[in-house]
Every structure is written in C-alpha cells, then in structure tokens.
C-alpha cells in the first residue's frame, strides 16, 4: 500500500467509524490515558507497558471482525487469540528481564493474563471439538476481567510515583 492509498483509506468513512469505535472502547481509552500520564511524568518503564497495552487493544479492535469473518468453523480464532495473549506475555517477560519494564509489574501482568490463552484453548476444545458448553460462562466472565485488570495494572506505577512524592514531601517537612 503506497502513501496515496493509505491517505485515501484514512479519509474514508469506514476508517473513521472504526477509529471512533476503538476510541469509544473504554479500556483502549484508559490505556491511551495511561500512556499520556507516563509520558508527562517521564516514567519510561510504565509508559512502555501502557503503550504495549494500547497497541494490543487497538490491533485487537482492528483484527476482531476480519478474524471472525475469516474463521467460519470457529476454530482458528481461538488459536490466534491464544497466540496473541502468549505473545503479550512473552514481550512483558522479555522487557522485565531487560529492565525495560518493572519486574513486579511484569510478574503481576503475567499472572493476570495467563488464564486468557488457557481459556481460549479450553473454549476451542470444549465448544468446538467436543460440542460441549462448559466454557461459556467462564469465557464471558473471565476474559473481560483479565482485560480490565491488565489495564488497571497500567496505573499501578502511578500509585508508586505519588507514594514517592508523598514520602519526599513528608521527609522535607520533618527536616
């Protein structure tokens, strides 16, 4: 796709509808807000995780409908989404090992996101390979909780940042 085609696509009504739908998604908006906050307070490690969340949520929003329309048998979507979660966990783990993200935040994120790929694969086996429905309630309740807690973890370094500011302010008042 050359630049003129890209510019043409960016000006289409369909792109704006999709872009506005992404912005309307509250979790995507919260991830964007976290990115802005950590950019302002210059916390690179927290910004990097928030940006990763934002990228994954935006990519997920743009690929959700094409994946569902491509996958008529409702099999490959669960594999793709499980791989997406595994890639997210791998990036977070790698960044923590390279000190590009807080280690404590990385561990918490990995523990929170780990049920998602397991649940995706369980859903695949349960619903589509065995024709059962044990995973329906788990799938509809656990995945939104995982996504929400993943975004909430974007803001945890902000609490630490303000705690450090209060500690510094209290120590300077005592002096």
Backbone as a printed PyTorch tensor [residue, N CA C, xyz], in Angstrom:
tensor([[[  0.8590,  -1.1740,   0.0000],
         [  0.0000,   0.0000,   0.0000],
         [  0.9010,   1.2330,   0.0000]],

        [[  0.7900,   2.0570,  -1.0350],
         [  1.6080,   3.2670,  -1.0940],
         [  0.9360,   4.3830,  -0.2940]],

        [[  1.6290,   5.5000,  -0.1660],
         [  1.1580,   6.5770,   0.6990],
         [ -0.1520,   7.1950,   0.2260]],

        [[ -0.3760,   7.2610,  -1.0920],
         [ -1.6340,   7.8460,  -1.5720],
         [ -2.8210,   6.9410,  -1.2320]],

        [[ -2.6270,   5.6130,  -1.3140],
         [ -3.6900,   4.6920,  -0.9380],
         [ -3.9550,   4.7480,   0.5660]],

        [[ -2.8910,   4.8800,   1.3420],
         [ -3.0490,   4.9920,   2.7870],
         [ -3.8070,   6.2590,   3.1390]],

        [[ -3.4370,   7.3720,   2.5210],
         [ -4.1300,   8.6250,   2.7740],
         [ -5.6040,   8.5370,   2.3670]],

        [[ -5.8560,   7.8610,   1.2730],
         [ -7.2230,   7.6830,   0.8100],
         [ -8.0280,   6.8560,   1.8160]],

        [[ -7.4070,   5.7890,   2.3310],
         [ -8.0920,   4.9460,   3.3170],
         [ -8.3500,   5.7160,   4.6030]],

        [[ -7.3760,   6.5220,   5.0220],
         [ -7.5490,   7.2830,   6.2570],
         [ -8.6730,   8.3070,   6.1560]],

        [[ -9.0190,   8.7020,   4.9500],
         [-10.0940,   9.6640,   4.7440],
         [-11.4550,   9.0140,   4.5070]],

        [[-11.5270,   7.7070,   4.5030],
         [-12.8030,   7.0520,   4.2500],
         [-13.6920,   7.0720,   5.4850]],

        [[-14.9730,   6.9530,   5.2300],
         [-15.9560,   6.9230,   6.3110],
         [-15.8000,   5.6500,   7.1550]],

        [[-15.4810,   4.5470,   6.5070],
         [-15.3280,   3.2710,   7.2090],
         [-14.1850,   3.3370,   8.2260]],

        [[-13.0720,   3.9690,   7.8480],
         [-11.9510,   4.0860,   8.7830],
         [-12.3500,   4.9300,   9.9910]],

        [[-13.0430,   6.0200,   9.7510],
         [-13.4360,   6.8880,  10.8660],
         [-14.4260,   6.1960,  11.7920]],

        [[-15.3370,   5.4170,  11.2270],
         [-16.2550,   4.6610,  12.0730],
         [-15.4880,   3.6620,  12.9310]],

        [[-14.5270,   2.9860,  12.3350],
         [-13.7400,   2.0040,  13.0740],
         [-12.8510,   2.6880,  14.1090]],

        [[-12.2420,   3.8110,  13.7500],
         [-11.3730,   4.5340,  14.6610],
         [-12.1500,   5.0730,  15.8520]],

        [[-13.3220,   5.6090,  15.5960],
         [-14.1520,   6.1270,  16.6790],
         [-14.6150,   4.9860,  17.5740]],

        [[-14.9210,   3.8240,  16.9720],
         [-15.3030,   2.6650,  17.7770],
         [-14.1620,   2.2370,  18.6960]],

        [[-12.9350,   2.3100,  18.2080],
         [-11.7760,   1.9710,  19.0420],
         [-11.6370,   2.9710,  20.1800]],

        [[-11.8110,   4.2470,  19.8810],
         [-11.7010,   5.2580,  20.9270],
         [-12.8370,   5.1710,  21.9330]],

        [[-13.9840,   4.7110,  21.4790],
         [-15.1150,   4.5610,  22.3920],
         [-14.9090,   3.4210,  23.3750]],

        [[-14.0960,   2.4740,  23.0120],
         [-13.8160,   1.3750,  23.9120],
         [-13.0980,   1.9360,  25.1380]],

        [[-13.7060,   1.7940,  26.2840],
         [-13.1680,   2.4410,  27.4840],
         [-11.7960,   1.9160,  27.8750]],

        [[-11.5290,   0.6460,  27.6570],
         [-10.2170,   0.1120,  28.0270],
         [ -9.1160,   0.6800,  27.1380]],

        [[ -9.4210,   0.8400,  25.8580],
         [ -8.4520,   1.4480,  24.9520],
         [ -8.2060,   2.8950,  25.3490]],

        [[ -9.2550,   3.5820,  25.7030],
         [ -9.1320,   4.9780,  26.1240],
         [ -8.3130,   5.0850,  27.4180]],

        [[ -8.5340,   4.1690,  28.3400],
         [ -7.7550,   4.1770,  29.5800],
         [ -6.2820,   3.8780,  29.3200]],

        [[ -6.0010,   2.9620,  28.3980],
         [ -4.6110,   2.6680,  28.0440],
         [ -3.9550,   3.9010,  27.4270]],

        [[ -4.6990,   4.6120,  26.5820],
         [ -4.1770,   5.8400,  25.9890],
         [ -3.9240,   6.8890,  27.0740]],

        [[ -4.8410,   7.0150,  28.0130],
         [ -4.6750,   7.9610,  29.1190],
         [ -3.4350,   7.6170,  29.9440]],

        [[ -3.2150,   6.3320,  30.2020],
         [ -2.0270,   5.9080,  30.9470],
         [ -0.7550,   6.2770,  30.1870]],

        [[ -0.7720,   6.0930,  28.8670],
         [  0.3890,   6.4640,  28.0460],
         [  0.6990,   7.9480,  28.1910]],

        [[ -0.3270,   8.7690,  28.1080],
         [ -0.1440,  10.2230,  28.2140],
         [  0.3950,  10.5930,  29.5900]],

        [[ -0.1820,  10.0120,  30.6340],
         [  0.2570,  10.3270,  32.0040],
         [  1.7250,   9.9670,  32.1970]],

        [[  2.1170,   8.7730,  31.7590],
         [  3.5010,   8.3480,  31.9830],
         [  4.4770,   9.0610,  31.0600]],

        [[  3.9890,   9.5460,  29.9610],
         [  4.8180,  10.3810,  29.0910],
         [  5.0890,  11.7210,  29.7740]],

        [[  4.0700,  12.2660,  30.4230],
         [  4.2100,  13.5560,  31.1130],
         [  5.1320,  13.4350,  32.3250]],

        [[  4.9660,  12.3630,  33.1090],
         [  5.8180,  12.2340,  34.3050],
         [  7.1440,  11.5400,  34.0060]],

        [[  7.3730,  11.2130,  32.7410],
         [  8.6440,  10.6700,  32.2520],
         [  9.0360,   9.3530,  32.9210]],

        [[  8.0620,   8.4560,  33.0380],
         [  8.3190,   7.1180,  33.5550],
         [  8.3470,   6.1710,  32.3590]],

        [[  9.5540,   5.9130,  31.8490],
         [  9.6900,   5.1260,  30.6160],
         [  9.1970,   3.6950,  30.7640]],

        [[  9.4720,   3.0850,  31.9060],
         [  9.0740,   1.6910,  32.0870],
         [  7.5560,   1.5470,  32.1370]],

        [[  6.8960,   2.4260,  32.8500],
         [  5.4350,   2.3840,  32.9140],
         [  4.8230,   2.7840,  31.5770]],

        [[  5.4300,   3.7510,  30.8970],
         [  4.9430,   4.1590,  29.5800],
         [  5.0370,   3.0030,  28.5800]],

        [[  6.1290,   2.2610,  28.6370],
         [  6.3220,   1.1590,  27.6950],
         [  5.2210,   0.1050,  27.8490]],

        [[  4.8820,  -0.2540,  29.0950],
         [  3.8150,  -1.2350,  29.3030],
         [  2.4580,  -0.6730,  28.8660]],

        [[  2.1950,   0.5710,  29.1930],
         [  0.9230,   1.1850,  28.7840],
         [  0.8080,   1.2440,  27.2740]],

        [[  1.9020,   1.5540,  26.6020],
         [  1.8900,   1.6080,  25.1430],
         [  1.6760,   0.2010,  24.5570]],

        [[  2.2840,  -0.7960,  25.1700],
         [  2.0670,  -2.1680,  24.7200],
         [  0.5900,  -2.5510,  24.8420]],

        [[ -0.0190,  -2.2170,  25.9650],
         [ -1.4530,  -2.4860,  26.1460],
         [ -2.2740,  -1.7520,  25.0930]],

        [[ -1.9470,  -0.4920,  24.8640],
         [ -2.6740,   0.2890,  23.8700],
         [ -2.5450,  -0.3340,  22.4850]],

        [[ -1.3430,  -0.7230,  22.1120],
         [ -1.1210,  -1.3290,  20.7950],
         [ -1.9090,  -2.6360,  20.6630]],

        [[ -1.8620,  -3.4730,  21.6870],
         [ -2.5760,  -4.7470,  21.6100],
         [ -4.0940,  -4.5510,  21.5660]],

        [[ -4.6040,  -3.5680,  22.3030],
         [ -6.0450,  -3.3190,  22.2630],
         [ -6.4730,  -2.7400,  20.9170]],

        [[ -5.6810,  -1.8410,  20.3580],
         [ -6.0250,  -1.2690,  19.0500],
         [ -5.9300,  -2.3290,  17.9620]],

        [[ -4.8460,  -3.1110,  17.9680],
         [ -4.7060,  -4.1830,  16.9750],
         [ -5.8440,  -5.1920,  17.1310]],

        [[ -6.1890,  -5.5150,  18.3570],
         [ -7.2950,  -6.4320,  18.5980],
         [ -8.6180,  -5.8960,  18.0790]],

        [[ -8.8330,  -4.6040,  18.2410],
         [-10.0700,  -3.9960,  17.7350],
         [-10.1390,  -4.0360,  16.2200]],

        [[ -9.0100,  -3.7930,  15.5770],
         [ -8.9980,  -3.7780,  14.1110],
         [ -9.0090,  -5.1820,  13.5050]],

        [[ -8.5470,  -6.1830,  14.2370],
         [ -8.4830,  -7.5280,  13.6670],
         [ -9.6310,  -8.4270,  14.1040]],

        [[-10.4370,  -8.0070,  15.0510],
         [-11.5140,  -8.8490,  15.5850],
         [-12.5030,  -9.2670,  14.4980]],

        [[-13.0600,  -8.3140,  13.7830],
         [-14.0430,  -8.6400,  12.7440],
         [-13.4430,  -9.4280,  11.5830]],

        [[-12.2580,  -9.0560,  11.0600],
         [-11.6920,  -9.8780,   9.9760],
         [-11.4040, -11.3220,  10.3890]],

        [[-10.9460, -11.5260,  11.6160],
         [-10.6780, -12.8890,  12.0770],
         [-11.9780, -13.6760,  12.1790]],

        [[-13.0060, -13.0440,  12.7170],
         [-14.3020, -13.7420,  12.8390],
         [-14.9030, -14.0450,  11.4770]],

        [[-14.7630, -13.1460,  10.5210],
         [-15.3340, -13.3960,   9.2010],
         [-14.5270, -14.4480,   8.4320]],

        [[-13.2430, -14.5090,   8.6870],
         [-12.3780, -15.4980,   8.0310],
         [-12.6260, -16.9040,   8.5800]],

        [[-12.9090, -16.9910,   9.8640],
         [-12.9940, -18.2740,  10.5530],
         [-14.4460, -18.7470,  10.6610]],

        [[-14.9460, -19.3550,   9.6050],
         [-16.3250, -19.8440,   9.5960],
         [-16.5290, -21.0280,  10.5340]],

        [[-15.5080, -21.8280,  10.7090],
         [-15.6210, -23.0180,  11.5580],
         [-15.4420, -22.7130,  13.0400]],

        [[-15.1130, -21.4890,  13.3720],
         [-14.9120, -21.0480,  14.7610],
         [-13.8490, -21.8900,  15.4740]],

        [[-12.7510, -22.1090,  14.7740],
         [-11.6510, -22.8790,  15.3540],
         [-10.3910, -22.0230,  15.4290]],

        [[-10.0250, -21.4250,  14.3220],
         [ -8.7530, -20.7040,  14.2460],
         [ -8.7390, -19.4410,  15.0970]],

        [[ -9.8960, -18.8330,  15.3070],
         [ -9.9230, -17.5960,  16.0940],
         [ -9.3740, -17.8170,  17.5000]],

        [[ -9.6950, -18.9420,  18.1100],
         [ -9.2200, -19.2110,  19.4710],
         [ -7.7170, -19.4610,  19.4970]],

        [[ -7.2150, -20.0750,  18.4560],
         [ -5.7650, -20.2910,  18.3590],
         [ -5.0560, -18.9540,  18.1580]],

        [[ -5.5840, -18.1150,  17.2760],
         [ -4.9840, -16.8010,  17.0220],
         [ -5.0120, -15.9440,  18.2760]],

        [[ -6.1460, -15.9310,  18.9760],
         [ -6.2550, -15.1050,  20.1800],
         [ -5.3850, -15.6470,  21.3080]],

        [[ -5.2480, -16.9520,  21.4120],
         [ -4.3470, -17.5310,  22.4190],
         [ -2.9000, -17.1590,  22.1090]],

        [[ -2.5220, -17.2450,  20.8320],
         [ -1.1710, -16.8320,  20.4390],
         [ -0.9400, -15.3530,  20.7150]],

        [[ -1.9540, -14.5420,  20.4970],
         [ -1.8580, -13.1150,  20.7890],
         [ -1.5600, -12.8930,  22.2750]],

        [[ -2.2600, -13.6030,  23.1430],
         [ -2.0190, -13.4780,  24.5820],
         [ -0.6320, -13.9870,  24.9680]],

        [[ -0.1990, -15.0650,  24.3500],
         [  1.1300, -15.6200,  24.6400],
         [  2.2190, -14.6470,  24.1880]],

        [[  2.0340, -14.0170,  23.0460],
         [  2.9980, -13.0170,  22.5730],
         [  3.0560, -11.8390,  23.5370]],

        [[  1.8870, -11.4010,  24.0360],
         [  1.8300, -10.3130,  25.0100],
         [  2.6210, -10.6840,  26.2640]],

        [[  2.3900, -11.8870,  26.7840],
         [  3.0990, -12.3480,  27.9820],
         [  4.6020, -12.4280,  27.7240]],

        [[  4.9800, -12.9090,  26.5520],
         [  6.4020, -13.0420,  26.2200],
         [  7.0870, -11.6780,  26.1340]],

        [[  6.4240, -10.7060,  25.5320],
         [  7.0040,  -9.3570,  25.4480],
         [  7.1880,  -8.7770,  26.8380]],

        [[  6.1840,  -8.9210,  27.6790],
         [  6.2520,  -8.3900,  29.0480],
         [  7.3920,  -9.0650,  29.8210]],

        [[  7.5250, -10.3620,  29.6830],
         [  8.5950, -11.0810,  30.3930],
         [  9.9700, -10.6540,  29.8840]],

        [[ 10.1100, -10.5360,  28.5770],
         [ 11.3860, -10.1260,  27.9930],
         [ 11.7670,  -8.7160,  28.4530]],

        [[ 10.7970,  -7.8070,  28.4180],
         [ 11.0870,  -6.4410,  28.8510],
         [ 11.4930,  -6.3870,  30.3190]],

        [[ 10.8650,  -7.1920,  31.1570],
         [ 11.2310,  -7.1900,  32.5790],
         [ 12.6560,  -7.7000,  32.7570]],

        [[ 13.0240,  -8.7230,  31.9990],
         [ 14.3920,  -9.2510,  32.1010],
         [ 15.4320,  -8.2490,  31.6120]],

        [[ 15.0610,  -7.4070,  30.6730],
         [ 15.9770,  -6.3980,  30.1270],
         [ 15.8320,  -5.0400,  30.8220]],

        [[ 15.1420,  -5.0030,  31.9460],
         [ 14.9170,  -3.7710,  32.7270],
         [ 14.2460,  -2.6710,  31.9160]],

        [[ 13.3780,  -3.0400,  31.0160],
         [ 12.6200,  -2.0610,  30.2420],
         [ 11.2100,  -1.9340,  30.7880]],

        [[ 10.9150,  -2.7010,  31.8280],
         [  9.6210,  -2.6920,  32.4950],
         [  9.8620,  -3.0970,  33.9360]],

        [[  9.0070,  -2.6410,  34.8270],
         [  9.1570,  -3.0240,  36.2310],
         [  8.9430,  -4.5310,  36.3830]],

        [[  9.8540,  -5.1730,  37.1010],
         [  9.7670,  -6.6220,  37.2820],
         [  8.4870,  -6.9980,  38.0280]],

        [[  8.1520,  -6.2680,  39.0920],
         [  6.9530,  -6.5810,  39.8640],
         [  5.6970,  -6.4350,  39.0060]],

        [[  5.6840,  -5.4350,  38.1330],
         [  4.5360,  -5.2320,  37.2550],
         [  4.4480,  -6.3630,  36.2240]],

        [[  5.6000,  -6.7750,  35.7250],
         [  5.6390,  -7.8690,  34.7580],
         [  5.1100,  -9.1680,  35.3590]],

        [[  5.5080,  -9.4600,  36.5750],
         [  5.0440, -10.6830,  37.2370],
         [  3.5350, -10.6330,  37.4540]],

        [[  3.0520,  -9.4920,  37.9030],
         [  1.6070,  -9.3500,  38.1040],
         [  0.8490,  -9.4990,  36.7880]],

        [[  1.3560,  -8.8820,  35.7290],
         [  0.7030,  -8.9690,  34.4220],
         [  0.6790, -10.4040,  33.9250]],

        [[  1.7900, -11.0920,  34.0520],
         [  1.8440, -12.4780,  33.5850],
         [  0.8640, -13.3610,  34.3460]],

        [[  0.7510, -13.1470,  35.6530],
         [ -0.2020, -13.9280,  36.4420],
         [ -1.6460, -13.6210,  36.0570]],

        [[ -1.9110, -12.3720,  35.7210],
         [ -3.2730, -11.9770,  35.3510],
         [ -3.6300, -12.4750,  33.9560]],

        [[ -2.7030, -12.3710,  33.0050],
         [ -3.0040, -12.6940,  31.6100],
         [ -2.9110, -14.1960,  31.3380]],

        [[ -2.2080, -14.9440,  32.1530],
         [ -2.0320, -16.3760,  31.9180],
         [ -3.3400, -17.1470,  31.7290]],

        [[ -4.4020, -16.8580,  32.4640],
         [ -5.6500, -17.6010,  32.2230],
         [ -6.2500, -17.3720,  30.8330]],

        [[ -5.9510, -16.2630,  30.1870],
         [ -6.5710, -15.9510,  28.8920],
         [ -6.2250, -16.9700,  27.8030]],

        [[ -4.9460, -17.2660,  27.5330],
         [ -4.6850, -18.2630,  26.4810],
         [ -5.1630, -19.6630,  26.8720]],

        [[ -5.0900, -19.9690,  28.1530],
         [ -5.5880, -21.2700,  28.6080],
         [ -7.0900, -21.3590,  28.3620]],

        [[ -7.7980, -20.2920,  28.6800],
         [ -9.2390, -20.2680,  28.4720],
         [ -9.6070, -20.2920,  26.9890]],

        [[ -8.8100, -19.6230,  26.1570],
         [ -9.0670, -19.6550,  24.7070],
         [ -8.9600, -21.0840,  24.1800]],

        [[ -7.9330, -21.7870,  24.5910],
         [ -7.7380, -23.1590,  24.1250],
         [ -8.7600, -24.1170,  24.7420]],

        [[ -9.1400, -23.8690,  25.9870],
         [-10.1940, -24.6620,  26.6160],
         [-11.5160, -24.4500,  25.8850]],

        [[-11.7840, -23.2270,  25.4900],
         [-13.0030, -22.9190,  24.7360],
         [-13.0070, -23.6540,  23.3930]],

        [[-11.8690, -23.6880,  22.7530],
         [-11.7500, -24.3910,  21.4790],
         [-12.0820, -25.8770,  21.6450]],

        [[-11.4880, -26.5070,  22.6270],
         [-11.7180, -27.9310,  22.8550],
         [-13.1480, -28.1780,  23.3300]],

        [[-13.5880, -27.3980,  24.2780],
         [-14.8990, -27.5970,  24.8940],
         [-16.0540, -27.3840,  23.9170]],

        [[-16.0480, -26.2680,  23.2680],
         [-17.2030, -25.8910,  22.4650],
         [-17.1710, -26.4370,  21.0460]],

        [[-16.0070, -26.4560,  20.4590],
         [-15.9540, -26.7440,  19.0290],
         [-15.4200, -28.1290,  18.6800]],

        [[-14.6460, -28.7100,  19.5330],
         [-14.1480, -30.0480,  19.2250],
         [-14.9450, -31.1390,  19.9340]],

        [[-15.5180, -30.7990,  21.1070],
         [-16.2850, -31.7930,  21.8500],
         [-17.7790, -31.4770,  21.8860]],

        [[-18.1930, -30.3790,  21.3330],
         [-19.5930, -29.9510,  21.3000],
         [-20.2190, -29.8400,  22.6940]],

        [[-19.4700, -29.2850,  23.6260],
         [-19.9730, -29.0570,  24.9790],
         [-20.0900, -27.5530,  25.2110]],

        [[-20.5360, -27.1660,  26.3750],
         [-20.6570, -25.7290,  26.6420],
         [-20.2230, -25.3750,  28.0590]],

        [[-19.2590, -26.0820,  28.5850],
         [-18.7800, -25.7980,  29.9350],
         [-18.0630, -24.4530,  30.0270]],

        [[-17.4620, -24.0380,  28.9560],
         [-16.6280, -22.8340,  28.9930],
         [-17.4010, -21.5410,  28.7610]],

        [[-18.6660, -21.6020,  28.4520],
         [-19.4120, -20.3990,  28.0660],
         [-19.3700, -19.3260,  29.1450]],

        [[-19.7310, -19.6720,  30.3630],
         [-19.7700, -18.6650,  31.4300],
         [-18.3780, -18.2080,  31.8330]],

        [[-17.4450, -19.1360,  31.8620],
         [-16.0640, -18.7460,  32.1610],
         [-15.5400, -17.7750,  31.1090]],

        [[-15.7900, -18.1100,  29.8570],
         [-15.2840, -17.3080,  28.7470],
         [-15.8570, -15.8920,  28.7800]],

        [[-17.1440, -15.7870,  29.0790],
         [-17.8000, -14.4750,  29.0690],
         [-17.5360, -13.6680,  30.3300]],

        [[-17.0160, -14.2930,  31.3700],
         [-16.7480, -13.5430,  32.5960],
         [-15.2540, -13.3450,  32.8580]],

        [[-14.4450, -14.3610,  32.6010],
         [-13.0190, -14.2660,  32.9320],
         [-12.2720, -13.3470,  31.9660]],

        [[-12.5340, -13.4450,  30.6650],
         [-11.7940, -12.6150,  29.7040],
         [-12.0050, -11.1160,  29.9100]],

        [[-13.2300, -10.6300,  30.1570],
         [-13.3630,  -9.1950,  30.4520],
         [-12.6390,  -8.7840,  31.7350]],

        [[-12.6190,  -9.6750,  32.7150],
         [-11.8960,  -9.3660,  33.9590],
         [-10.3960,  -9.2990,  33.6830]],

        [[ -9.8770, -10.2270,  32.9080],
         [ -8.4510, -10.2230,  32.5520],
         [ -8.1100,  -8.9330,  31.8120]],

        [[ -8.9230,  -8.5500,  30.8420],
         [ -8.6600,  -7.3150,  30.0830],
         [ -8.7110,  -6.0840,  30.9810]],

        [[ -9.6690,  -6.0340,  31.8760],
         [ -9.7910,  -4.8770,  32.7720],
         [ -8.6140,  -4.7970,  33.7320]],

        [[ -8.2430,  -5.9070,  34.3290],
         [ -7.1230,  -5.8940,  35.2810],
         [ -5.8080,  -5.5880,  34.5620]],

        [[ -5.6870,  -6.0240,  33.3120],
         [ -4.4930,  -5.7020,  32.5250],
         [ -4.3480,  -4.1940,  32.3730]],

        [[ -5.4520,  -3.5100,  32.1390],
         [ -5.4090,  -2.0450,  32.0110],
         [ -5.2360,  -1.3840,  33.3750]],

        [[ -5.8530,  -1.9260,  34.4040],
         [ -5.6710,  -1.3670,  35.7510],
         [ -4.1970,  -1.4270,  36.1440]],

        [[ -3.5060,  -2.4830,  35.7390],
         [ -2.0800,  -2.6030,  36.0560],
         [ -1.2330,  -1.5370,  35.3620]],

        [[ -1.7800,  -0.8960,  34.3630],
         [ -1.0760,   0.2480,  33.7570],
         [ -0.9220,   1.3790,  34.7650]],

        [[ -1.9030,   1.5230,  35.6480],
         [ -1.9290,   2.6690,  36.5630],
         [ -1.2560,   2.4060,  37.9010]],

        [[ -0.8630,   1.1830,  38.1830],
         [ -0.2270,   0.8710,  39.4640],
         [  1.0860,   1.6340,  39.6550]],

        [[  1.9410,   1.7900,  38.6300],
         [  3.1480,   2.6090,  38.8350],
         [  2.8420,   4.0640,  39.1880]],

        [[  1.6650,   4.5310,  38.8050],
         [  1.2620,   5.8950,  39.1610],
         [  1.0860,   6.0120,  40.6770]],

        [[  0.5260,   4.9840,  41.2910],
         [  0.3940,   4.9750,  42.7540],
         [  1.7630,   4.9930,  43.4120]],

        [[  2.6980,   4.2070,  42.8770],
         [  4.0580,   4.1970,  43.4070],
         [  4.7090,   5.5760,  43.2440]],

        [[  4.4920,   6.2030,  42.0930],
         [  5.0630,   7.5210,  41.8140],
         [  4.5580,   8.5540,  42.8260]],

        [[  3.2490,   8.5690,  43.0650],
         [  2.6960,   9.5260,  44.0250],
         [  3.0980,   9.1780,  45.4510]],

        [[  3.2740,   7.8920,  45.7460],
         [  3.7720,   7.4860,  47.0620],
         [  5.1780,   8.0090,  47.3090]],

        [[  6.0220,   7.9710,  46.2800],
         [  7.3810,   8.5050,  46.3980],
         [  7.3590,  10.0210,  46.5980]],

        [[  6.4640,  10.6940,  45.8940],
         [  6.3290,  12.1540,  46.0500],
         [  5.8900,  12.5010,  47.4640]],

        [[  4.9320,  11.7270,  48.0100],
         [  4.4770,  11.9840,  49.3740],
         [  5.5820,  11.6940,  50.3810]],

        [[  6.3270,  10.6310,  50.1580],
         [  7.4310,  10.2910,  51.0480],
         [  8.4840,  11.3990,  51.0240]],

        [[  8.7940,  11.9190,  49.8330],
         [  9.7760,  13.0070,  49.7190],
         [  9.2470,  14.2620,  50.3920]],

        [[  7.9670,  14.5540,  50.1950],
         [  7.3710,  15.7590,  50.7890],
         [  7.3580,  15.6470,  52.3090]],

        [[  7.0190,  14.4750,  52.8490],
         [  6.9910,  14.2750,  54.2950],
         [  8.3850,  14.3560,  54.9020]],

        [[  9.3960,  13.8480,  54.2030],
         [ 10.7550,  13.9130,  54.7390],
         [ 11.2880,  15.3270,  54.6990]],

        [[ 10.8880,  16.1330,  53.7080],
         [ 11.3690,  17.5140,  53.6580],
         [ 10.6480,  18.3880,  54.6890]],

        [[  9.4310,  18.0460,  55.0680],
         [  8.7110,  18.8000,  56.0840],
         [  9.3150,  18.5400,  57.4490]],

        [[  9.7630,  17.3210,  57.7160],
         [ 10.3600,  16.9740,  59.0110],
         [ 11.7120,  17.6140,  59.2200]],

        [[ 12.4150,  17.9440,  58.1460],
         [ 13.7660,  18.4980,  58.2470],
         [ 13.7890,  19.9150,  58.6700]]])
